[in-house]
Every structure is written in C-alpha cells, then in structure tokens.
Amino acid sequence: MRRLVVPVVLALVVIFGGVAGSARAQQTIKTERGEHPRIARAIRGLEDAIQYLEAAPHDFGGHKAAALQSSRQAVRDLRAALAFRAQQDNKK
C-alpha cells in the first residue's frame, strides 16, 4: 500500500502544480493583453481577416493562400510575444 501512495501523491502534486502554474500563466497573458492593447487588437483583426479570407469565394488574384499563411504566422508570433512577456513577468 505504501508503495502506491507515494507515486499517487507525487502525480497529484505534479498535476495540480501544473494546473496552478497554467492558470497563473493564463492570467499573466491576459494582463499582457491589457498592457499591450495594440497587439491584442492586431491579433483580433488578423483572426477576423483570416475568417473572411477563408470564407471568400475568390482567391484574390492568387494571393489568398499566401495571405492566409502569413496572417496565421503573424497571429502565432504575436501570441508568442505576449507569452514571452508573461513568462518574464512570472520570473519577477
């Protein structure tokens, strides 16, 4: 019985510690969005443009695929920038 208790307790600590850390990181990312509203607006604008392009019946002179790819990459990069700032804030 004792052999089973230690691994279970360790697993619970890891799981709940990860959840708490994840919640803290999410809160900090939300804080970063508040501190960098232009980046947050840019992400929303790009996501809106992506949805529009995906639903569009035409290919915008062959530029649709490249625009979608670039826009998705820009969203990933902007989110990574906010996550980096959040990580830096967590270190303080």
Distance bins in CASP14 RR format, pairs under 12 A and 6 or more apart:
PFRMAT RR
TARGET T0000
AUTHOR 0000-0000-0000
RMODE 2
METHOD distances of the structure
MODEL  1
1 7 0 0 0 0 0 1 0 0 0 0 0
1 8 0 0 0 0 0 1 0 0 0 0 0
2 8 0 0 0 0 0 1 0 0 0 0 0
2 9 0 0 0 0 0 1 0 0 0 0 0
3 9 0 0 0 0 0 1 0 0 0 0 0
4 10 0 0 0 0 0 1 0 0 0 0 0
4 11 0 0 0 0 0 1 0 0 0 0 0
5 11 0 0 0 0 0 1 0 0 0 0 0
5 12 0 0 0 0 0 1 0 0 0 0 0
6 12 0 0 0 0 0 1 0 0 0 0 0
6 13 0 0 0 0 0 1 0 0 0 0 0
7 13 0 0 0 0 0 1 0 0 0 0 0
7 14 0 0 0 0 0 1 0 0 0 0 0
8 14 0 0 0 0 0 1 0 0 0 0 0
8 15 0 0 0 0 0 1 0 0 0 0 0
9 15 0 0 0 0 0 1 0 0 0 0 0
9 16 0 0 0 0 0 1 0 0 0 0 0
10 16 0 0 0 0 0 1 0 0 0 0 0
10 17 0 0 0 0 0 1 0 0 0 0 0
11 17 0 0 0 0 0 1 0 0 0 0 0
11 18 0 0 0 0 0 1 0 0 0 0 0
12 18 0 0 0 0 0 1 0 0 0 0 0
12 19 0 0 0 0 0 1 0 0 0 0 0
13 19 0 0 0 0 0 1 0 0 0 0 0
13 20 0 0 0 0 0 1 0 0 0 0 0
14 20 0 0 0 0 0 1 0 0 0 0 0
14 21 0 0 0 0 0 1 0 0 0 0 0
15 21 0 0 0 0 0 1 0 0 0 0 0
15 22 0 0 0 0 0 1 0 0 0 0 0
16 22 0 0 0 0 0 1 0 0 0 0 0
16 23 0 0 0 0 0 1 0 0 0 0 0
17 23 0 0 0 0 1 0 0 0 0 0 0
17 24 0 0 0 0 1 0 0 0 0 0 0
17 25 0 0 0 0 0 1 0 0 0 0 0
18 24 0 0 0 0 1 0 0 0 0 0 0
18 25 0 0 0 0 1 0 0 0 0 0 0
18 26 0 0 0 0 0 1 0 0 0 0 0
19 25 0 0 0 0 0 1 0 0 0 0 0
19 26 0 0 0 0 0 1 0 0 0 0 0
20 26 0 0 0 0 0 1 0 0 0 0 0
20 27 0 0 0 0 0 1 0 0 0 0 0
21 27 0 0 0 0 1 0 0 0 0 0 0
21 28 0 0 0 0 1 0 0 0 0 0 0
21 29 0 0 0 0 0 1 0 0 0 0 0
21 86 0 0 0 0 0 1 0 0 0 0 0
21 87 0 0 0 0 0 1 0 0 0 0 0
21 90 0 0 0 0 1 0 0 0 0 0 0
22 28 0 0 0 0 0 1 0 0 0 0 0
22 29 0 0 0 0 0 1 0 0 0 0 0
22 83 0 0 0 0 0 1 0 0 0 0 0
22 86 0 0 0 0 0 1 0 0 0 0 0
22 90 0 0 0 0 0 1 0 0 0 0 0
23 29 0 0 0 0 0 1 0 0 0 0 0
23 30 0 0 0 0 0 1 0 0 0 0 0
23 90 0 0 0 0 0 1 0 0 0 0 0
24 30 0 0 0 0 0 1 0 0 0 0 0
24 31 0 0 0 0 0 1 0 0 0 0 0
24 86 0 0 0 0 1 0 0 0 0 0 0
24 87 0 0 0 0 0 1 0 0 0 0 0
24 89 0 0 0 0 0 1 0 0 0 0 0
24 90 1 0 0 1 0 0 0 0 0 0 0
24 91 0 0 0 0 0 1 0 0 0 0 0
25 31 0 0 0 0 0 1 0 0 0 0 0
25 32 0 0 0 0 0 1 0 0 0 0 0
25 82 0 0 0 0 0 1 0 0 0 0 0
25 83 1 0 0 1 0 0 0 0 0 0 0
25 84 0 0 0 0 0 1 0 0 0 0 0
25 85 0 0 0 0 0 1 0 0 0 0 0
25 86 1 0 0 1 0 0 0 0 0 0 0
25 87 1 0 0 1 0 0 0 0 0 0 0
25 88 0 0 0 0 0 1 0 0 0 0 0
25 89 0 0 0 0 1 0 0 0 0 0 0
25 90 1 0 0 1 0 0 0 0 0 0 0
25 91 0 0 0 0 0 1 0 0 0 0 0
26 32 0 0 0 0 0 1 0 0 0 0 0
26 33 0 0 0 0 0 1 0 0 0 0 0
26 82 0 0 0 0 0 1 0 0 0 0 0
26 83 0 0 0 0 0 1 0 0 0 0 0
26 86 0 0 0 0 1 0 0 0 0 0 0
26 90 0 0 0 0 0 1 0 0 0 0 0
27 33 0 0 0 0 0 1 0 0 0 0 0
27 34 0 0 0 0 0 1 0 0 0 0 0
27 86 0 0 0 0 1 0 0 0 0 0 0
27 89 0 0 0 0 0 1 0 0 0 0 0
27 90 0 0 0 0 1 0 0 0 0 0 0
28 34 0 0 0 0 0 1 0 0 0 0 0
28 35 0 0 0 0 0 1 0 0 0 0 0
28 82 0 0 0 0 1 0 0 0 0 0 0
28 83 0 0 0 0 1 0 0 0 0 0 0
28 84 0 0 0 0 0 1 0 0 0 0 0
28 85 0 0 0 0 1 0 0 0 0 0 0
28 86 1 1 0 0 0 0 0 0 0 0 0
28 87 1 0 0 1 0 0 0 0 0 0 0
28 88 0 0 0 0 1 0 0 0 0 0 0
28 89 1 0 1 0 0 0 0 0 0 0 0
28 90 1 0 1 0 0 0 0 0 0 0 0
28 91 0 0 0 0 0 1 0 0 0 0 0
28 92 0 0 0 0 0 1 0 0 0 0 0
29 35 0 0 0 0 0 1 0 0 0 0 0
29 36 0 0 0 0 0 1 0 0 0 0 0
29 39 0 0 0 0 0 1 0 0 0 0 0
29 40 0 0 0 0 0 1 0 0 0 0 0
29 43 0 0 0 0 0 1 0 0 0 0 0
29 78 0 0 0 0 0 1 0 0 0 0 0
29 79 0 0 0 0 1 0 0 0 0 0 0
29 80 0 0 0 0 0 1 0 0 0 0 0
29 81 0 0 0 0 0 1 0 0 0 0 0
29 82 1 0 1 0 0 0 0 0 0 0 0
29 83 1 0 0 1 0 0 0 0 0 0 0
29 84 0 0 0 0 0 1 0 0 0 0 0
29 85 0 0 0 0 1 0 0 0 0 0 0
29 86 1 0 1 0 0 0 0 0 0 0 0
29 87 0 0 0 0 1 0 0 0 0 0 0
29 88 0 0 0 0 0 1 0 0 0 0 0
29 89 0 0 0 0 1 0 0 0 0 0 0
29 90 0 0 0 0 0 1 0 0 0 0 0
30 36 0 0 0 0 0 1 0 0 0 0 0
30 37 0 0 0 0 0 1 0 0 0 0 0
30 40 0 0 0 0 1 0 0 0 0 0 0
30 82 0 0 0 0 1 0 0 0 0 0 0
30 83 0 0 0 0 0 1 0 0 0 0 0
30 85 0 0 0 0 0 1 0 0 0 0 0
30 86 0 0 0 0 1 0 0 0 0 0 0
30 89 0 0 0 0 0 1 0 0 0 0 0
31 37 0 0 0 0 0 1 0 0 0 0 0
31 40 0 0 0 0 0 1 0 0 0 0 0
31 82 0 0 0 0 1 0 0 0 0 0 0
31 83 0 0 0 0 0 1 0 0 0 0 0
31 85 0 0 0 0 1 0 0 0 0 0 0
31 86 1 0 0 1 0 0 0 0 0 0 0
31 88 0 0 0 0 0 1 0 0 0 0 0
31 89 1 0 0 1 0 0 0 0 0 0 0
31 90 0 0 0 0 0 1 0 0 0 0 0
32 38 0 0 0 0 0 1 0 0 0 0 0
32 39 0 0 0 0 1 0 0 0 0 0 0
32 40 0 0 0 0 1 0 0 0 0 0 0
32 43 0 0 0 0 0 1 0 0 0 0 0
32 78 0 0 0 0 0 1 0 0 0 0 0
32 79 0 0 0 0 0 1 0 0 0 0 0
32 80 0 0 0 0 0 1 0 0 0 0 0
32 81 0 0 0 0 1 0 0 0 0 0 0
32 82 1 0 1 0 0 0 0 0 0 0 0
32 83 0 0 0 0 1 0 0 0 0 0 0
32 84 0 0 0 0 1 0 0 0 0 0 0
32 85 1 0 1 0 0 0 0 0 0 0 0
32 86 1 0 1 0 0 0 0 0 0 0 0
32 87 0 0 0 0 1 0 0 0 0 0 0
32 88 0 0 0 0 1 0 0 0 0 0 0
32 89 1 0 0 1 0 0 0 0 0 0 0
32 90 0 0 0 0 0 1 0 0 0 0 0
33 39 1 0 0 1 0 0 0 0 0 0 0
33 40 1 0 1 0 0 0 0 0 0 0 0
33 41 0 0 0 0 1 0 0 0 0 0 0
33 42 0 0 0 0 0 1 0 0 0 0 0
33 43 0 0 0 0 1 0 0 0 0 0 0
33 44 0 0 0 0 1 0 0 0 0 0 0
33 78 0 0 0 0 0 1 0 0 0 0 0
33 79 0 0 0 0 1 0 0 0 0 0 0
33 81 0 0 0 0 0 1 0 0 0 0 0
33 82 1 0 0 1 0 0 0 0 0 0 0
33 83 0 0 0 0 0 1 0 0 0 0 0
33 85 0 0 0 0 1 0 0 0 0 0 0
33 86 0 0 0 0 1 0 0 0 0 0 0
34 40 1 0 0 1 0 0 0 0 0 0 0
34 41 0 0 0 0 0 1 0 0 0 0 0
34 43 0 0 0 0 0 1 0 0 0 0 0
34 82 0 0 0 0 1 0 0 0 0 0 0
34 85 0 0 0 0 0 1 0 0 0 0 0
34 86 0 0 0 0 0 1 0 0 0 0 0
35 81 0 0 0 0 0 1 0 0 0 0 0
35 82 0 0 0 0 1 0 0 0 0 0 0
35 85 1 0 0 1 0 0 0 0 0 0 0
35 86 0 0 0 0 1 0 0 0 0 0 0
35 88 0 0 0 0 0 1 0 0 0 0 0
35 89 0 0 0 0 1 0 0 0 0 0 0
36 42 0 0 0 0 1 0 0 0 0 0 0
36 43 0 0 0 0 0 1 0 0 0 0 0
36 78 0 0 0 0 1 0 0 0 0 0 0
36 79 0 0 0 0 0 1 0 0 0 0 0
36 81 0 0 0 0 1 0 0 0 0 0 0
36 82 1 0 0 1 0 0 0 0 0 0 0
36 83 0 0 0 0 0 1 0 0 0 0 0
36 84 0 0 0 0 0 1 0 0 0 0 0
36 85 1 0 0 1 0 0 0 0 0 0 0
36 86 0 0 0 0 0 1 0 0 0 0 0
36 89 0 0 0 0 0 1 0 0 0 0 0
37 43 0 0 0 0 0 1 0 0 0 0 0
37 44 0 0 0 0 0 1 0 0 0 0 0
37 82 0 0 0 0 0 1 0 0 0 0 0
38 44 0 0 0 0 0 1 0 0 0 0 0
38 45 0 0 0 0 0 1 0 0 0 0 0
38 78 0 0 0 0 0 1 0 0 0 0 0
38 81 0 0 0 0 0 1 0 0 0 0 0
38 82 0 0 0 0 0 1 0 0 0 0 0
39 45 0 0 0 0 0 1 0 0 0 0 0
39 46 0 0 0 0 0 1 0 0 0 0 0
39 74 0 0 0 0 0 1 0 0 0 0 0
39 75 0 0 0 0 0 1 0 0 0 0 0
39 77 0 0 0 0 0 1 0 0 0 0 0
39 78 1 0 1 0 0 0 0 0 0 0 0
39 79 0 0 0 0 1 0 0 0 0 0 0
39 80 0 0 0 0 0 1 0 0 0 0 0
39 81 1 0 0 1 0 0 0 0 0 0 0
39 82 1 0 0 1 0 0 0 0 0 0 0
39 83 0 0 0 0 0 1 0 0 0 0 0
39 84 0 0 0 0 0 1 0 0 0 0 0
39 85 0 0 0 0 1 0 0 0 0 0 0
40 46 0 0 0 0 0 1 0 0 0 0 0
40 47 0 0 0 0 0 1 0 0 0 0 0
40 75 0 0 0 0 0 1 0 0 0 0 0
40 78 0 0 0 0 1 0 0 0 0 0 0
40 79 0 0 0 0 0 1 0 0 0 0 0
40 81 0 0 0 0 0 1 0 0 0 0 0
40 82 1 0 0 1 0 0 0 0 0 0 0
40 85 0 0 0 0 0 1 0 0 0 0 0
41 47 0 0 0 0 0 1 0 0 0 0 0
41 48 0 0 0 0 0 1 0 0 0 0 0
41 78 0 0 0 0 0 1 0 0 0 0 0
42 48 0 0 0 0 0 1 0 0 0 0 0
42 49 0 0 0 0 0 1 0 0 0 0 0
42 71 0 0 0 0 0 1 0 0 0 0 0
42 74 1 0 0 1 0 0 0 0 0 0 0
42 75 0 0 0 0 1 0 0 0 0 0 0
42 77 0 0 0 0 0 1 0 0 0 0 0
42 78 1 0 0 1 0 0 0 0 0 0 0
42 79 0 0 0 0 0 1 0 0 0 0 0
42 81 0 0 0 0 0 1 0 0 0 0 0
42 82 0 0 0 0 0 1 0 0 0 0 0
43 49 0 0 0 0 0 1 0 0 0 0 0
43 50 0 0 0 0 0 1 0 0 0 0 0
43 71 0 0 0 0 0 1 0 0 0 0 0
43 72 0 0 0 0 0 1 0 0 0 0 0
43 74 0 0 0 0 1 0 0 0 0 0 0
43 75 1 0 1 0 0 0 0 0 0 0 0
43 76 0 0 0 0 1 0 0 0 0 0 0
43 77 0 0 0 0 1 0 0 0 0 0 0
43 78 1 0 1 0 0 0 0 0 0 0 0
43 79 1 0 0 1 0 0 0 0 0 0 0
43 80 0 0 0 0 0 1 0 0 0 0 0
43 81 0 0 0 0 1 0 0 0 0 0 0
43 82 0 0 0 0 1 0 0 0 0 0 0
43 83 0 0 0 0 0 1 0 0 0 0 0
44 50 0 0 0 0 0 1 0 0 0 0 0
44 51 0 0 0 0 0 1 0 0 0 0 0
44 75 0 0 0 0 1 0 0 0 0 0 0
44 78 0 0 0 0 0 1 0 0 0 0 0
44 79 0 0 0 0 0 1 0 0 0 0 0
45 51 0 0 0 0 1 0 0 0 0 0 0
45 52 0 0 0 0 1 0 0 0 0 0 0
45 53 0 0 0 0 0 1 0 0 0 0 0
45 71 0 0 0 0 1 0 0 0 0 0 0
45 74 0 0 0 0 0 1 0 0 0 0 0
45 75 0 0 0 0 1 0 0 0 0 0 0
45 78 0 0 0 0 0 1 0 0 0 0 0
46 52 0 0 0 0 0 1 0 0 0 0 0
46 53 0 0 0 0 0 1 0 0 0 0 0
46 67 0 0 0 0 0 1 0 0 0 0 0
46 68 0 0 0 0 0 1 0 0 0 0 0
46 70 0 0 0 0 1 0 0 0 0 0 0
46 71 1 0 1 0 0 0 0 0 0 0 0
46 72 0 0 0 0 1 0 0 0 0 0 0
46 73 0 0 0 0 1 0 0 0 0 0 0
46 74 1 0 1 0 0 0 0 0 0 0 0
46 75 1 0 1 0 0 0 0 0 0 0 0
46 76 0 0 0 0 0 1 0 0 0 0 0
46 77 0 0 0 0 0 1 0 0 0 0 0
46 78 1 0 0 1 0 0 0 0 0 0 0
46 79 0 0 0 0 0 1 0 0 0 0 0
47 53 0 0 0 0 0 1 0 0 0 0 0
47 54 0 0 0 0 0 1 0 0 0 0 0
47 68 0 0 0 0 0 1 0 0 0 0 0
47 71 0 0 0 0 1 0 0 0 0 0 0
47 72 0 0 0 0 1 0 0 0 0 0 0
47 74 0 0 0 0 0 1 0 0 0 0 0
47 75 1 0 0 1 0 0 0 0 0 0 0
47 76 0 0 0 0 0 1 0 0 0 0 0
47 78 0 0 0 0 0 1 0 0 0 0 0
47 79 0 0 0 0 0 1 0 0 0 0 0
48 54 0 0 0 0 0 1 0 0 0 0 0
48 55 0 0 0 0 0 1 0 0 0 0 0
48 71 0 0 0 0 1 0 0 0 0 0 0
48 75 0 0 0 0 0 1 0 0 0 0 0
49 55 0 0 0 0 0 1 0 0 0 0 0
49 56 0 0 0 0 0 1 0 0 0 0 0
49 60 0 0 0 0 0 1 0 0 0 0 0
49 64 0 0 0 0 0 1 0 0 0 0 0
49 67 1 0 0 1 0 0 0 0 0 0 0
49 68 0 0 0 0 1 0 0 0 0 0 0
49 70 0 0 0 0 0 1 0 0 0 0 0
49 71 1 0 1 0 0 0 0 0 0 0 0
49 72 0 0 0 0 0 1 0 0 0 0 0
49 74 0 0 0 0 1 0 0 0 0 0 0
49 75 0 0 0 0 1 0 0 0 0 0 0
50 56 0 0 0 0 0 1 0 0 0 0 0
50 64 0 0 0 0 0 1 0 0 0 0 0
50 67 0 0 0 0 1 0 0 0 0 0 0
50 68 1 0 0 1 0 0 0 0 0 0 0
50 69 0 0 0 0 0 1 0 0 0 0 0
50 70 0 0 0 0 0 1 0 0 0 0 0
50 71 1 0 1 0 0 0 0 0 0 0 0
50 72 1 0 0 1 0 0 0 0 0 0 0
50 73 0 0 0 0 0 1 0 0 0 0 0
50 74 0 0 0 0 1 0 0 0 0 0 0
50 75 1 0 0 1 0 0 0 0 0 0 0
50 76 0 0 0 0 0 1 0 0 0 0 0
51 68 0 0 0 0 0 1 0 0 0 0 0
51 71 0 0 0 0 0 1 0 0 0 0 0
51 72 0 0 0 0 0 1 0 0 0 0 0
51 75 0 0 0 0 0 1 0 0 0 0 0
52 58 0 0 0 0 0 1 0 0 0 0 0
52 60 0 0 0 0 0 1 0 0 0 0 0
52 64 0 0 0 0 0 1 0 0 0 0 0
52 67 0 0 0 0 0 1 0 0 0 0 0
52 68 0 0 0 0 0 1 0 0 0 0 0
52 71 0 0 0 0 0 1 0 0 0 0 0
53 59 0 0 0 0 1 0 0 0 0 0 0
53 60 1 0 0 1 0 0 0 0 0 0 0
53 62 0 0 0 0 0 1 0 0 0 0 0
53 63 0 0 0 0 1 0 0 0 0 0 0
53 64 1 0 1 0 0 0 0 0 0 0 0
53 65 0 0 0 0 1 0 0 0 0 0 0
53 66 0 0 0 0 0 1 0 0 0 0 0
53 67 1 0 0 1 0 0 0 0 0 0 0
53 68 1 0 1 0 0 0 0 0 0 0 0
53 69 0 0 0 0 0 1 0 0 0 0 0
53 70 0 0 0 0 0 1 0 0 0 0 0
53 71 1 0 0 1 0 0 0 0 0 0 0
53 72 0 0 0 0 0 1 0 0 0 0 0
54 64 0 0 0 0 1 0 0 0 0 0 0
54 65 0 0 0 0 0 1 0 0 0 0 0
54 67 0 0 0 0 0 1 0 0 0 0 0
54 68 1 0 0 1 0 0 0 0 0 0 0
54 69 0 0 0 0 0 1 0 0 0 0 0
54 71 0 0 0 0 0 1 0 0 0 0 0
54 72 0 0 0 0 0 1 0 0 0 0 0
55 64 0 0 0 0 0 1 0 0 0 0 0
55 68 0 0 0 0 0 1 0 0 0 0 0
56 62 0 0 0 0 0 1 0 0 0 0 0
56 63 0 0 0 0 0 1 0 0 0 0 0
56 64 1 0 0 1 0 0 0 0 0 0 0
56 65 0 0 0 0 0 1 0 0 0 0 0
56 67 0 0 0 0 0 1 0 0 0 0 0
56 68 0 0 0 0 0 1 0 0 0 0 0
57 64 0 0 0 0 0 1 0 0 0 0 0
58 64 1 0 0 1 0 0 0 0 0 0 0
59 65 1 0 0 1 0 0 0 0 0 0 0
59 66 0 0 0 0 0 1 0 0 0 0 0
59 67 0 0 0 0 1 0 0 0 0 0 0
59 68 0 0 0 0 0 1 0 0 0 0 0
60 66 0 0 0 0 1 0 0 0 0 0 0
60 67 1 0 0 1 0 0 0 0 0 0 0
60 68 0 0 0 0 0 1 0 0 0 0 0
61 67 0 0 0 0 0 1 0 0 0 0 0
62 68 0 0 0 0 0 1 0 0 0 0 0
63 69 0 0 0 0 0 1 0 0 0 0 0
63 70 0 0 0 0 1 0 0 0 0 0 0
63 71 0 0 0 0 0 1 0 0 0 0 0
64 70 0 0 0 0 0 1 0 0 0 0 0
64 71 0 0 0 0 0 1 0 0 0 0 0
65 71 0 0 0 0 0 1 0 0 0 0 0
65 72 0 0 0 0 0 1 0 0 0 0 0
66 72 0 0 0 0 0 1 0 0 0 0 0
66 73 0 0 0 0 0 1 0 0 0 0 0
67 73 0 0 0 0 0 1 0 0 0 0 0
67 74 0 0 0 0 0 1 0 0 0 0 0
68 74 0 0 0 0 0 1 0 0 0 0 0
68 75 0 0 0 0 0 1 0 0 0 0 0
69 75 0 0 0 0 0 1 0 0 0 0 0
69 76 0 0 0 0 0 1 0 0 0 0 0
70 76 0 0 0 0 0 1 0 0 0 0 0
70 77 0 0 0 0 0 1 0 0 0 0 0
71 77 0 0 0 0 0 1 0 0 0 0 0
71 78 0 0 0 0 0 1 0 0 0 0 0
72 78 0 0 0 0 0 1 0 0 0 0 0
72 79 0 0 0 0 0 1 0 0 0 0 0
73 79 0 0 0 0 0 1 0 0 0 0 0
73 80 0 0 0 0 0 1 0 0 0 0 0
74 80 0 0 0 0 0 1 0 0 0 0 0
74 81 0 0 0 0 0 1 0 0 0 0 0
75 81 0 0 0 0 0 1 0 0 0 0 0
75 82 0 0 0 0 0 1 0 0 0 0 0
76 82 0 0 0 0 0 1 0 0 0 0 0
76 83 0 0 0 0 0 1 0 0 0 0 0
77 83 0 0 0 0 0 1 0 0 0 0 0
77 84 0 0 0 0 0 1 0 0 0 0 0
78 84 0 0 0 0 0 1 0 0 0 0 0
78 85 0 0 0 0 0 1 0 0 0 0 0
79 85 0 0 0 0 0 1 0 0 0 0 0
79 86 0 0 0 0 0 1 0 0 0 0 0
80 86 0 0 0 0 0 1 0 0 0 0 0
80 87 0 0 0 0 0 1 0 0 0 0 0
81 87 0 0 0 0 0 1 0 0 0 0 0
81 88 0 0 0 0 0 1 0 0 0 0 0
82 88 0 0 0 0 0 1 0 0 0 0 0
82 89 0 0 0 0 0 1 0 0 0 0 0
83 89 0 0 0 0 0 1 0 0 0 0 0
83 90 0 0 0 0 0 1 0 0 0 0 0
84 90 0 0 0 0 0 1 0 0 0 0 0
84 91 0 0 0 0 0 1 0 0 0 0 0
85 91 0 0 0 0 0 1 0 0 0 0 0
85 92 0 0 0 0 0 1 0 0 0 0 0
86 92 0 0 0 0 0 1 0 0 0 0 0
END
